Every structure is written in C-alpha cells, then in structure tokens.
Amino acid sequence: MQELQRGLWWWEAVHPQWTPGHDAAGLDWGPDVSAYAIDDGQRLLLIDPTTPPSPVGELAAGRETAIVLTCPWHARAARTLVDLFGATLYAPPPDAGDSDALAAQLFSAGDRLPIGIEAFPGMEPNDLVLWIESRRALVAGDTLIDRGQGVEFPRDWASRGAVAARGVPPDRILESLRPLLELPVELVLLTHGPPGDRAALERALA
C-alpha cells in the first residue's frame, strides 16, 4: 500500500475472479488490479476495492464508509465490504440482463454524487471516469489503463465486445474523452495499472 497524498492510498491485489487467458469479452488483462481509499477525517471512500490492507480496514471501522465503482463489473470485493462495513454503494447501471447486479445507488455521466465525485463519460455508458475535485484526481475504470507502457486508451478493448456492438469507433470515443483535459487534473488513478499524472493523461488523450 502506498500513500499518494495525505489520506489517499493505493494498493494492488490479484483480482478475485482472475484466470489466465482472455475473459468472456475476449480481453486479455493481468491478474493485479488497483484500488484506492480516501479518508477525509469523517468519511472513508473506497474505489473499485479489492479487500483493503489492514490499516484501511481499521479506518473503516471508525468512519462512515462509502464504496464507488467506476463500472458495475468492477464489483471485486464490494459485496463483502458493504456487509462488513455497513457501507453505502454507488455504481453505474448494470448491463442489461445482469442477474447478479449489486444493490447500489445508481449514477450516470453528468451526475454529482454527495461524496464529492462528478461522473464523466468513459468508454461505455456504464464505464465512467470519476473526477474527485478535492484531490484533483481522475479515476478511470477500463477507459484508461497501463499495461506497462504508460497510461493509454485501450483501442483494442474499444474494438471488441459490448463496446464494439454500440457501433462507436474507438477514435470517436477517444475524442469524447478530451474534455477531461479541461479539468485541473494532477493524479490519474487507474484501476488497471499504477497511478499516473497529468502529463501521462495528456499523452494518452493526444
């Protein structure tokens, strides 16, 4: 676990459902995924969480805890943590026909959550980019990732599965992300890969 700012932590863990090879959508991704915790002294916010390290878990015991997902398939340990911490869960709408959707307060692009987060469009209607103004941080679900060569928009992911079925070309999706550069971003919090900075965001959206 690493403290990126005072009260903002990042950790990596093996995804609880990861298996070697491609997933159901034909995407290949590594076993380690990133999660984040933000503590403002009263509320603890967990973002796309795997089971948190013990210092974060201990904080949750004495804080009002909220969990926010960038996309519904990033539930990871959310179901367990909602029960364990009595947390409120916020998530984009589930995919059509999802019979195992979590009970959550739903939000979409353009919404402002009462936990200090604004949602922006991402790769899909329910794969969003979250702006945390108090931390000058963007959180990207599958819209921006790092596969070892820096922050990138994964064009291959945008060309397959449900994303491709929408009929929106990857270049058009990328163009729709460029308004994010108007925000005073300092940190880019990836959930596939380590955190990046504004320069990395600018390169990814060029």
MARLUMKE-257832 format. One line per field, with one value per atom (N, C-alpha, C): residue number from 1; x, y, z. Coordinates in nm, 4 decimals, always signed. Layout:
BEGIN
i <- c(NUM,...)
x <- c(X,...)
y <- c(Y,...)
z <- c(Z,...)
This chain:
BEGIN
i <- c(1,1,1,2,2,2,3,3,3,4,4,4,5,5,5,6,6,6,7,7,7,8,8,8,9,9,9,10,10,10,11,11,11,12,12,12,13,13,13,14,14,14,15,15,15,16,16,16,17,17,17,18,18,18,19,19,19,20,20,20,21,21,21,22,22,22,23,23,23,24,24,24,25,25,25,26,26,26,27,27,27,28,28,28,29,29,29,30,30,30,31,31,31,32,32,32,33,33,33,34,34,34,35,35,35,36,36,36,37,37,37,38,38,38,39,39,39,40,40,40,41,41,41,42,42,42,43,43,43,44,44,44,45,45,45,46,46,46,47,47,47,48,48,48,49,49,49,50,50,50,51,51,51,52,52,52,53,53,53,54,54,54,55,55,55,56,56,56,57,57,57,58,58,58,59,59,59,60,60,60,61,61,61,62,62,62,63,63,63,64,64,64,65,65,65,66,66,66,67,67,67,68,68,68,69,69,69,70,70,70,71,71,71,72,72,72,73,73,73,74,74,74,75,75,75,76,76,76,77,77,77,78,78,78,79,79,79,80,80,80,81,81,81,82,82,82,83,83,83,84,84,84,85,85,85,86,86,86,87,87,87,88,88,88,89,89,89,90,90,90,91,91,91,92,92,92,93,93,93,94,94,94,95,95,95,96,96,96,97,97,97,98,98,98,99,99,99,100,100,100,101,101,101,102,102,102,103,103,103,104,104,104,105,105,105,106,106,106,107,107,107,108,108,108,109,109,109,110,110,110,111,111,111,112,112,112,113,113,113,114,114,114,115,115,115,116,116,116,117,117,117,118,118,118,119,119,119,120,120,120,121,121,121,122,122,122,123,123,123,124,124,124,125,125,125,126,126,126,127,127,127,128,128,128,129,129,129,130,130,130,131,131,131,132,132,132,133,133,133,134,134,134,135,135,135,136,136,136,137,137,137,138,138,138,139,139,139,140,140,140,141,141,141,142,142,142,143,143,143,144,144,144,145,145,145,146,146,146,147,147,147,148,148,148,149,149,149,150,150,150,151,151,151,152,152,152,153,153,153,154,154,154,155,155,155,156,156,156,157,157,157,158,158,158,159,159,159,160,160,160,161,161,161,162,162,162,163,163,163,164,164,164,165,165,165,166,166,166,167,167,167,168,168,168,169,169,169,170,170,170,171,171,171,172,172,172,173,173,173,174,174,174,175,175,175,176,176,176,177,177,177,178,178,178,179,179,179,180,180,180,181,181,181,182,182,182,183,183,183,184,184,184,185,185,185,186,186,186,187,187,187,188,188,188,189,189,189,190,190,190,191,191,191,192,192,192,193,193,193,194,194,194,195,195,195,196,196,196,197,197,197,198,198,198,199,199,199,200,200,200,201,201,201,202,202,202,203,203,203,204,204,204,205,205,205,206,206,206)
x <- c(+0.0851,+0.0000,+0.0886,+0.0484,+0.1263,+0.0344,+0.0800,+0.0038,+0.0464,-0.0438,-0.0145,-0.0247,-0.1202,-0.1371,-0.1753,-0.1733,-0.2179,-0.3630,-0.3875,-0.5227,-0.5710,-0.4829,-0.5190,-0.4227,-0.4773,-0.3948,-0.4269,-0.3242,-0.3352,-0.2772,-0.3454,-0.2888,-0.3269,-0.2494,-0.2752,-0.3016,-0.3837,-0.4120,-0.4559,-0.4479,-0.4960,-0.6485,-0.7026,-0.8479,-0.9075,-1.0132,-1.0667,-1.1200,-1.1498,-1.2036,-1.1110,-0.9845,-0.8928,-0.8535,-0.8504,-0.7972,-0.7070,-0.6073,-0.5186,-0.5950,-0.5470,-0.6090,-0.7068,-0.8026,-0.8977,-1.0242,-1.0904,-1.2168,-1.3312,-1.4545,-1.5705,-1.5851,-1.5322,-1.5407,-1.4230,-1.3325,-1.2167,-1.1018,-1.1046,-0.9994,-0.8959,-0.7708,-0.6613,-0.6092,-0.6107,-0.5624,-0.4944,-0.4014,-0.3218,-0.3973,-0.3399,-0.4100,-0.4206,-0.3230,-0.3217,-0.4073,-0.4913,-0.5745,-0.5523,-0.5792,-0.5569,-0.6873,-0.6762,-0.7889,-0.7387,-0.8335,-0.7966,-0.8868,-0.8320,-0.9089,-0.8766,-0.9789,-0.9623,-1.0298,-0.9550,-1.0060,-1.0046,-1.1211,-1.1266,-1.1411,-1.1214,-1.1339,-1.2687,-1.3698,-1.5044,-1.5564,-1.5300,-1.5778,-1.4598,-1.4736,-1.3756,-1.4406,-1.3744,-1.4241,-1.3356,-1.3959,-1.3242,-1.3656,-1.2670,-1.2933,-1.2511,-1.3462,-1.3221,-1.2423,-1.2867,-1.1971,-1.1863,-1.0633,-1.0371,-1.0333,-1.0118,-1.0026,-0.8918,-0.9233,-0.8218,-0.7186,-0.5983,-0.4977,-0.5494,-0.4913,-0.5448,-0.5521,-0.4567,-0.4730,-0.6001,-0.6362,-0.7584,-0.8804,-0.8754,-0.9864,-1.0101,-0.9030,-0.9167,-0.9791,-0.9431,-1.0043,-1.1541,-1.1936,-1.3349,-1.4203,-1.3608,-1.4372,-1.4813,-1.4105,-1.4459,-1.4925,-1.5277,-1.5690,-1.7013,-1.7746,-1.8814,-1.8125,-1.8503,-1.7785,-1.8692,-1.8147,-1.8845,-1.7948,-1.8561,-1.7851,-1.8399,-1.7513,-1.7955,-1.7240,-1.8001,-1.7469,-1.7435,-1.6377,-1.6295,-1.7156,-1.7391,-1.8251,-1.8807,-1.9969,-2.0590,-1.9801,-1.8985,-1.8225,-1.6942,-1.6692,-1.5560,-1.6001,-1.6990,-1.7501,-1.6424,-1.5588,-1.4465,-1.4919,-1.4444,-1.4828,-1.5969,-1.6636,-1.7628,-1.8755,-1.9250,-2.0387,-2.0016,-1.8842,-1.8385,-1.8169,-1.7580,-1.7255,-1.8490,-1.9511,-2.0773,-2.1319,-2.1303,-2.1805,-2.0881,-1.9576,-1.8608,-1.8597,-1.8649,-1.8516,-1.9843,-2.0935,-2.2198,-2.2113,-2.1382,-2.1078,-2.2228,-2.2319,-2.3204,-2.2469,-2.3148,-2.2526,-2.3115,-2.2232,-2.2618,-2.2021,-2.2823,-2.2337,-2.3104,-2.2469,-2.3207,-2.4219,-2.5197,-2.6220,-2.5604,-2.6172,-2.5651,-2.5954,-2.5240,-2.5545,-2.6928,-2.7584,-2.8902,-2.8810,-2.9758,-2.9809,-2.8888,-2.8204,-2.7315,-2.8156,-2.8132,-2.8969,-2.8273,-2.7015,-2.6255,-2.5832,-2.6601,-2.6236,-2.6301,-2.5383,-2.5360,-2.6449,-2.6976,-2.7910,-2.7106,-2.7295,-2.6471,-2.7301,-2.6808,-2.7352,-2.6716,-2.7540,-2.7030,-2.6742,-2.5717,-2.5391,-2.4904,-2.4947,-2.4553,-2.3678,-2.3125,-2.2315,-2.3125,-2.2498,-2.3157,-2.3658,-2.3697,-2.4187,-2.3077,-2.3496,-2.2601,-2.3069,-2.2179,-2.2531,-2.2316,-2.3067,-2.2936,-2.1653,-2.0761,-1.9489,-1.8332,-1.8637,-1.7587,-1.7028,-1.7854,-1.7429,-1.8362,-1.7777,-1.8547,-1.8216,-1.9241,-1.9065,-1.9015,-1.8014,-1.7838,-1.7941,-1.8296,-1.8384,-1.7047,-1.7147,-1.5966,-1.6108,-1.5580,-1.5594,-1.6999,-1.7793,-1.9159,-2.0093,-2.1415,-2.2335,-2.2261,-2.1831,-2.1700,-2.0250,-1.9289,-1.7868,-1.7415,-1.7382,-1.7277,-1.5911,-1.5614,-1.4428,-1.4906,-1.4305,-1.4748,-1.3776,-1.4300,-1.3496,-1.3690,-1.2581,-1.2594,-1.1876,-1.2645,-1.2069,-1.1183,-1.1577,-1.0806,-0.9394,-0.9196,-0.7878,-0.7258,-0.7984,-0.7553,-0.7163,-0.8050,-0.7764,-0.8888,-0.8500,-0.9411,-0.9263,-1.0389,-1.0366,-1.0950,-1.0182,-1.0626,-1.0812,-1.1964,-1.2212,-1.1463,-1.2146,-1.1491,-1.1192,-1.1514,-1.1368,-0.9910,-0.9137,-0.7695,-0.7004,-0.5933,-0.5234,-0.3725,-0.2954,-0.1499,-0.1077,-0.0614,-0.0159,+0.1368,+0.2002,+0.3445,+0.4141,+0.3390,+0.3982,+0.3377,+0.2852,+0.2261,+0.0754,+0.0137,-0.1323,-0.1723,-0.2763,-0.3227,-0.4742,-0.5312,-0.6693,-0.6627,-0.7219,-0.7059,-0.7948,-0.7423,-0.8197,-0.8653,-0.7834,-0.8236,-0.9462,-0.9534,-1.0713,-1.1934,-1.1703,-1.2800,-1.3285,-1.2604,-1.2968,-1.3626,-1.3945,-1.4468,-1.5704,-1.6386,-1.7479,-1.8569,-1.9069,-2.0204,-1.9856,-1.8585,-1.8194,-1.8344,-1.7817,-1.7923,-1.9372,-2.0188,-2.1588,-2.2362,-2.1893,-2.2554,-2.2337,-2.1314,-2.1055,-2.0351,-1.9724,-1.8994,-1.7514,-1.6878,-1.5467,-1.4576,-1.3464,-1.2549,-1.2101,-1.1857,-1.1419,-1.2467,-1.3732,-1.4788,-1.4886,-1.4679,-1.4673,-1.3526,-1.2351,-1.1191,-1.1457,-1.2063,-1.2385,-1.3311,-1.4236,-1.5192,-1.4534,-1.3320,-1.2613,-1.1778,-1.1528,-1.0598,-1.1067,-1.2379,-1.2777,-1.2232,-1.1790,-1.1190,-0.9942,-0.9297,-0.8089,-0.8383,-0.9651,-1.0022,-1.0059,-1.0034,-1.0040,-0.8609,-0.8449,-0.7099,-0.6559,-0.6406,-0.6005,-0.4534,-0.4277,-0.2904,-0.2588,-0.3598,-0.3421,-0.4411,-0.3959,-0.4838,-0.4791,-0.5905,-0.5974,-0.6551,-0.5679,-0.6082,-0.6479,-0.7433,-0.7771,-0.7178,-0.6583,-0.5714,-0.4373,-0.3462,-0.2170,-0.1961,-0.0735,-0.0416,-0.0928,-0.0961,-0.1399,-0.0473,-0.1046,-0.0280,-0.0488,+0.0077,-0.0028,-0.0643,-0.0695,-0.1337,-0.0616,+0.0693,+0.1445,+0.1079,+0.0906,+0.0519,-0.0877,-0.1782,-0.3130,-0.3087,-0.2300,-0.2209,-0.1673,-0.0694,-0.0170,-0.1224,-0.1969,-0.2966,-0.4094,-0.4447,-0.5579,-0.5165,-0.3875,-0.3378,-0.3944)
y <- c(-0.1188,+0.0000,+0.1238,+0.2247,+0.3481,+0.4675,+0.5639,+0.6872,+0.7885,+0.8200,+0.9108,+1.0566,+1.0861,+1.2156,+1.1830,+1.2823,+1.2574,+1.2103,+1.0889,+1.0347,+0.9747,+0.9537,+0.8903,+0.7743,+0.6529,+0.5333,+0.4532,+0.3876,+0.2971,+0.1619,+0.0558,-0.0777,-0.1635,-0.2687,-0.3656,-0.5017,-0.5804,-0.7167,-0.7983,-0.9273,-1.0153,-1.0090,-0.9863,-0.9821,-1.1145,-1.1103,-1.2353,-1.3338,-1.2874,-1.3781,-1.3929,-1.3525,-1.3597,-1.5030,-1.5346,-1.6616,-1.6325,-1.7159,-1.6905,-1.6893,-1.6086,-1.6021,-1.4881,-1.5013,-1.3943,-1.4107,-1.2983,-1.3054,-1.3293,-1.3224,-1.3548,-1.2607,-1.1391,-1.0428,-1.0541,-1.1488,-1.1659,-1.0725,-1.0094,-0.9159,-0.9866,-0.9543,-1.0121,-0.9064,-0.9358,-0.8403,-0.9173,-0.8510,-0.9158,-0.9379,-1.0175,-1.0536,-0.9403,-0.8471,-0.7429,-0.6241,-0.5803,-0.4623,-0.3644,-0.2375,-0.1317,-0.0895,-0.0479,+0.0054,+0.1227,+0.2047,+0.3281,+0.3512,+0.4221,+0.4659,+0.6120,+0.6892,+0.8313,+0.8585,+0.9160,+0.9467,+1.0979,+1.1552,+1.2994,+1.3316,+1.2298,+1.2500,+1.2113,+1.2081,+1.1674,+1.0518,+1.0588,+0.9553,+0.8860,+0.7556,+0.6787,+0.6365,+0.6675,+0.6335,+0.5242,+0.4142,+0.3039,+0.2999,+0.2924,+0.2984,+0.1677,+0.1016,-0.0274,-0.1208,-0.1429,-0.2059,-0.3578,-0.4055,-0.5413,-0.5357,-0.6482,-0.6472,-0.5516,-0.4497,-0.3481,-0.3989,-0.3426,-0.3735,-0.3368,-0.3965,-0.3803,-0.2353,-0.1467,-0.0078,+0.0583,+0.0285,+0.0858,+0.0219,-0.1093,-0.1772,-0.1252,-0.0948,-0.0405,+0.0986,+0.1793,+0.3113,+0.2995,+0.2038,+0.1882,+0.1598,+0.0973,+0.0645,+0.1896,+0.3011,+0.4231,+0.5356,+0.5041,+0.6055,+0.5672,+0.6687,+0.6453,+0.6030,+0.4876,+0.4336,+0.4286,+0.4704,+0.4624,+0.3916,+0.3160,+0.2458,+0.2960,+0.3301,+0.3736,+0.2903,+0.2459,+0.1670,+0.2522,+0.2355,+0.3055,+0.2391,+0.1092,+0.0329,-0.0847,-0.1373,-0.2397,-0.3692,-0.3994,-0.5255,-0.5129,-0.3965,-0.3811,-0.4004,-0.4851,-0.5067,-0.5639,-0.6553,-0.7090,-0.7516,-0.6853,-0.7245,-0.6398,-0.5629,-0.4662,-0.5311,-0.6432,-0.7070,-0.7414,-0.7995,-0.8352,-0.7121,-0.6066,-0.4874,-0.4068,-0.4080,-0.3423,-0.4032,-0.5360,-0.6041,-0.5828,-0.5886,-0.5798,-0.4420,-0.3368,-0.2009,-0.1256,-0.1874,-0.1152,+0.0019,-0.0171,+0.0914,+0.1178,+0.2417,+0.2788,+0.2534,+0.1912,+0.1582,+0.2436,+0.3038,+0.3806,+0.3105,+0.2962,+0.2265,+0.2724,+0.2680,+0.2899,+0.1772,+0.1970,+0.0935,-0.0364,-0.1500,-0.2791,-0.3009,-0.3951,-0.4342,-0.4959,-0.4817,-0.5416,-0.6919,-0.7455,-0.8887,-0.9398,-0.8503,-0.8930,-0.9391,-1.0676,-1.1243,-1.1189,-1.0750,-1.0731,-0.9313,-0.8328,-0.6933,-0.6615,-0.5789,-0.5356,-0.4323,-0.4320,-0.3273,-0.2006,-0.0994,+0.0210,+0.1431,+0.2586,+0.3852,+0.4140,+0.4185,+0.4257,+0.5696,+0.5843,+0.7154,+0.6996,+0.8096,+0.8105,+0.9326,+0.9390,+1.0541,+1.1827,+1.2828,+1.4099,+1.4244,+1.3146,+1.3201,+1.3643,+1.4325,+1.4673,+1.3895,+1.3114,+1.2298,+1.3086,+1.2763,+1.3504,+1.3174,+1.2417,+1.2063,+1.2783,+1.3874,+1.4694,+1.4175,+1.3499,+1.2920,+1.3374,+1.3712,+1.4016,+1.2973,+1.2460,+1.1393,+1.1973,+1.1531,+1.1943,+1.0723,+1.0929,+0.9797,+0.9072,+0.7753,+0.6926,+0.6118,+0.4901,+0.4067,+0.3566,+0.3302,+0.2820,+0.3674,+0.3599,+0.4383,+0.4062,+0.2837,+0.2489,+0.2177,+0.2659,+0.2620,+0.4066,+0.4648,+0.6097,+0.6524,+0.7798,+0.8428,+0.9348,+0.9206,+0.9941,+1.1057,+1.2242,+1.3404,+1.3685,+1.3654,+1.3966,+1.5299,+1.6363,+1.7708,+1.7988,+1.7520,+1.7812,+1.7251,+1.6229,+1.5608,+1.5894,+1.6637,+1.6885,+1.5564,+1.4599,+1.3245,+1.2733,+1.2089,+1.1346,+0.9867,+0.9164,+0.7712,+0.7103,+0.6239,+0.5613,+0.4120,+0.3596,+0.2163,+0.1398,+0.1086,+0.0429,+0.1422,+0.2689,+0.3688,+0.4061,+0.4109,+0.4359,+0.3303,+0.2721,+0.1654,+0.1825,+0.1013,+0.0977,-0.0487,-0.0928,-0.2308,-0.2383,-0.1428,-0.1426,-0.0440,+0.0302,+0.1282,+0.2668,+0.2906,+0.4194,+0.4210,+0.5297,+0.5427,+0.5423,+0.4669,+0.4574,+0.4408,+0.4811,+0.4470,+0.3139,+0.2055,+0.0727,+0.0551,+0.0911,+0.0817,-0.0612,-0.1591,-0.2977,-0.3341,-0.2862,-0.3111,-0.2396,-0.1207,-0.0418,-0.0971,-0.1984,-0.2572,-0.3944,-0.4331,-0.5673,-0.5645,-0.6772,-0.7000,-0.5958,-0.5608,-0.4690,-0.3302,-0.2911,-0.1588,-0.1516,-0.2518,-0.2547,-0.2664,-0.3381,-0.3575,-0.2257,-0.1261,+0.0053,+0.0766,+0.0339,+0.0953,+0.2290,+0.2602,+0.3861,+0.3568,+0.4132,+0.3844,+0.4300,+0.3592,+0.3994,+0.5453,+0.5964,+0.7349,+0.8324,+0.7982,+0.8876,+0.8824,+0.7636,+0.7535,+0.8358,+0.8215,+0.8967,+1.0467,+1.0920,+1.2343,+1.2810,+1.1946,+1.2319,+1.2452,+1.1917,+1.1986,+1.3257,+1.3946,+1.5078,+1.6240,+1.6439,+1.7485,+1.7264,+1.6045,+1.5807,+1.6657,+1.7049,+1.7860,+1.9279,+1.9672,+2.0995,+2.1034,+1.9868,+1.9789,+1.9961,+2.0522,+2.0708,+1.9403,+1.8406,+1.7073,+1.7061,+1.6450,+1.6218,+1.4731,+1.3930,+1.2486,+1.1756,+1.0658,+0.9761,+0.8417,+0.8034,+0.6815,+0.5697,+0.4848,+0.3744,+0.2552,+0.1770,+0.0534,-0.0690,-0.0479,-0.1476,-0.0788,-0.0927,-0.0280,+0.0719,+0.1226,+0.2172,+0.3573,+0.4442,+0.5820,+0.6551,+0.7538,+0.8390,+0.9844,+1.0731,+1.2161,+1.2876,+1.4196,+1.4947,+1.4753,+1.4734,+1.4542,+1.3214,+1.2184,+1.0865,+1.0924,+1.1670,+1.1829,+1.2541,+1.3592,+1.4343,+1.3472,+1.2643,+1.1735,+1.0719,+1.0197,+0.9169,+0.9709,+1.0984,+1.1561,+1.2380,+1.2369,+1.3147,+1.2603)
z <- c(+0.0000,+0.0000,+0.0000,-0.0776,-0.0889,-0.0675,+0.0127,+0.0343,-0.0707,-0.1645,-0.2751,-0.2328,-0.1497,-0.0838,+0.0596,+0.1449,+0.2821,+0.2788,+0.3272,+0.3313,+0.2015,+0.1036,-0.0240,-0.0480,-0.0445,-0.0552,-0.1816,-0.2304,-0.3457,-0.3068,-0.3482,-0.3320,-0.4521,-0.4727,-0.5781,-0.5154,-0.5828,-0.5378,-0.6587,-0.6469,-0.7532,-0.7558,-0.8754,-0.8904,-0.8442,-0.7619,-0.7051,-0.8084,-0.9298,-1.0319,-1.1519,-1.1366,-1.2499,-1.2813,-1.4107,-1.4583,-1.5778,-1.6035,-1.7173,-1.8490,-1.9438,-2.0754,-2.0854,-2.1749,-2.2033,-2.1207,-2.0938,-2.0226,-2.1205,-2.0703,-2.1534,-2.2721,-2.2596,-2.3698,-2.4657,-2.4393,-2.5259,-2.4942,-2.3773,-2.3389,-2.2527,-2.2767,-2.2003,-2.1038,-1.9748,-1.8756,-1.7631,-1.6967,-1.5944,-1.4650,-1.3760,-1.2525,-1.1512,-1.1512,-1.0494,-1.0907,-0.9999,-1.0232,-0.9083,-0.9352,-0.8362,-0.7709,-0.6460,-0.5712,-0.4880,-0.4412,-0.3727,-0.2520,-0.1535,-0.0374,-0.0116,+0.0209,+0.0516,+0.1852,+0.2775,+0.4107,+0.4307,+0.4625,+0.4865,+0.6351,+0.7196,+0.8639,+0.9186,+0.8317,+0.8732,+0.7887,+0.6583,+0.5669,+0.5013,+0.4840,+0.4094,+0.2784,+0.1693,+0.0364,-0.0223,-0.0628,-0.1276,-0.2744,-0.3641,-0.5076,-0.5728,-0.6405,-0.7061,-0.6163,-0.4918,-0.3954,-0.4076,-0.3972,-0.3539,-0.2014,-0.1363,+0.0097,+0.0522,+0.1333,+0.1647,+0.2641,+0.2593,+0.3611,+0.4999,+0.6012,+0.7370,+0.7845,+0.7523,+0.8001,+0.7468,+0.6230,+0.5662,+0.6308,+0.6504,+0.7162,+0.8570,+0.9279,+1.0630,+1.0606,+0.9615,+0.9474,+0.9239,+0.8403,+0.8056,+0.9283,+1.0279,+1.1484,+1.2236,+1.2037,+1.2748,+1.1866,+1.0625,+0.9670,+0.9007,+0.8586,+0.7618,+0.6327,+0.5777,+0.4623,+0.3406,+0.2278,+0.1001,+0.0003,-0.0885,-0.1954,-0.3273,-0.4189,-0.5510,-0.6567,-0.7558,-0.8661,-0.9919,-1.0705,-1.1983,-1.3039,-1.2888,-1.3785,-1.2984,-1.3338,-1.2487,-1.2415,-1.3423,-1.3388,-1.2571,-1.1964,-1.1051,-0.9603,-0.9380,-0.8024,-0.7099,-0.7621,-0.6858,-0.5460,-0.4406,-0.3042,-0.2493,-0.3347,-0.2869,-0.2072,-0.2553,-0.1872,-0.0424,-0.0245,+0.1101,+0.1958,+0.1373,+0.2146,+0.2523,+0.1679,+0.2046,+0.3329,+0.3392,+0.4592,+0.5782,+0.5543,+0.6639,+0.7281,+0.6459,+0.6971,+0.7038,+0.6584,+0.6517,+0.5557,+0.4466,+0.3542,+0.2573,+0.2119,+0.1025,-0.0281,-0.1240,-0.2519,-0.3625,-0.4429,-0.5609,-0.6828,-0.7882,-0.9073,-1.0302,-1.1476,-1.2715,-1.2929,-1.3803,-1.4023,-1.4511,-1.4091,-1.4554,-1.6030,-1.6631,-1.8003,-1.8074,-1.9209,-1.9400,-1.9186,-1.8439,-1.8219,-1.7131,-1.6419,-1.5344,-1.4155,-1.3899,-1.2828,-1.1476,-1.1439,-1.0186,-0.9821,-1.0270,-1.0023,-0.8530,-0.8091,-0.6703,-0.6446,-0.5241,-0.4834,-0.4573,-0.5396,-0.5313,-0.5639,-0.5203,-0.5652,-0.7007,-0.8060,-0.9428,-0.9832,-1.0665,-1.1207,-1.2634,-1.3370,-1.4778,-1.5049,-1.6256,-1.6648,-1.6476,-1.5916,-1.5652,-1.4236,-1.3488,-1.2111,-1.1157,-1.0090,-0.8981,-0.7760,-0.7195,-0.6039,-0.4751,-0.3700,-0.2440,-0.1682,-0.2305,-0.1680,-0.2372,-0.3093,-0.3685,-0.4991,-0.5771,-0.7044,-0.8154,-0.9303,-1.0507,-1.1565,-1.2235,-1.3228,-1.4638,-1.5403,-1.6787,-1.7699,-1.8977,-1.9905,-2.0026,-2.0198,-2.0408,-2.1679,-2.1657,-2.2856,-2.3189,-2.2154,-2.2329,-2.1483,-2.1726,-2.0910,-1.9421,-1.9070,-1.7657,-1.7264,-1.8056,-1.7700,-1.7668,-1.6476,-1.6345,-1.5818,-1.6010,-1.5447,-1.4325,-1.3159,-1.1981,-1.1643,-1.1379,-1.1023,-0.9544,-0.8800,-0.7371,-0.7206,-0.7201,-0.7247,-0.6043,-0.4861,-0.3647,-0.3713,-0.4559,-0.4713,-0.6085,-0.6915,-0.8303,-0.8979,-0.8798,-0.9272,-1.0165,-1.1257,-1.2113,-1.1794,-1.1753,-1.1598,-1.2862,-1.3513,-1.4763,-1.4536,-1.4967,-1.4855,-1.5926,-1.7016,-1.8151,-1.9275,-1.9074,-2.0124,-2.0361,-1.9303,-1.9378,-1.8522,-1.9041,-1.8337,-1.8544,-1.7848,-1.8047,-1.8082,-1.9251,-1.9415,-1.9406,-1.8740,-1.8618,-1.9518,-2.0330,-2.1234,-2.1028,-1.9856,-1.9553,-1.9750,-1.9330,-1.9434,-2.0897,-2.1218,-2.2605,-2.2644,-2.3752,-2.4094,-2.4844,-2.4318,-2.4929,-2.6155,-2.7304,-2.8540,-2.8825,-2.8447,-2.8693,-2.7864,-2.6629,-2.5811,-2.6398,-2.6944,-2.7513,-2.8842,-2.9363,-3.0658,-3.0510,-2.9274,-2.9042,-2.8164,-2.8148,-2.7215,-2.7271,-2.6080,-2.5978,-2.6488,-2.6354,-2.6831,-2.8347,-2.9036,-3.0496,-3.0941,-3.0173,-3.0543,-3.0564,-2.9837,-2.9855,-3.1173,-3.1924,-3.3222,-3.3160,-3.2021,-3.1884,-3.2092,-3.3117,-3.3385,-3.2231,-3.2005,-3.0933,-3.1025,-3.2245,-3.2377,-3.1858,-3.2054,-3.1569,-3.0045,-2.9475,-2.8013,-2.7443,-2.8066,-2.7597,-2.7671,-2.8754,-2.8902,-2.7781,-2.7375,-2.6326,-2.4961,-2.4819,-2.3542,-2.3402,-2.4483,-2.4440,-2.3564,-2.3346,-2.2390,-2.0980,-2.0664,-1.9350,-1.9147,-2.0244,-2.0149,-1.9671,-1.9684,-1.9185,-1.7654,-1.7023,-1.5562,-1.5041,-1.3841,-1.3270,-1.2662,-1.3510,-1.3064,-1.2651,-1.1507,-1.1071,-1.0973,-1.0608,-1.0470,-1.1369,-1.1968,-1.2717,-1.2011,-1.1410,-1.0607,-1.1462,-1.1944,-1.2809,-1.1963,-1.2460,-1.1760,-1.2459,-1.3624,-1.4265,-1.4488,-1.3530,-1.3620,-1.2501,-1.2367,-1.1300,-1.1605,-1.0619,-1.0857,-1.1824,-1.2514,-1.3417,-1.3058,-1.3874,-1.3622,-1.4828,-1.4764,-1.5843,-1.7175,-1.7145,-1.8386,-1.9038,-1.8239,-1.8771,-1.9376,-1.8733,-1.9271,-2.0610,-2.0703,-2.1949,-2.3086,-2.2794,-2.3830,-2.4254,-2.3291,-2.3595,-2.4462,-2.4270,-2.4992,-2.6204,-2.6520,-2.7670,-2.8968)
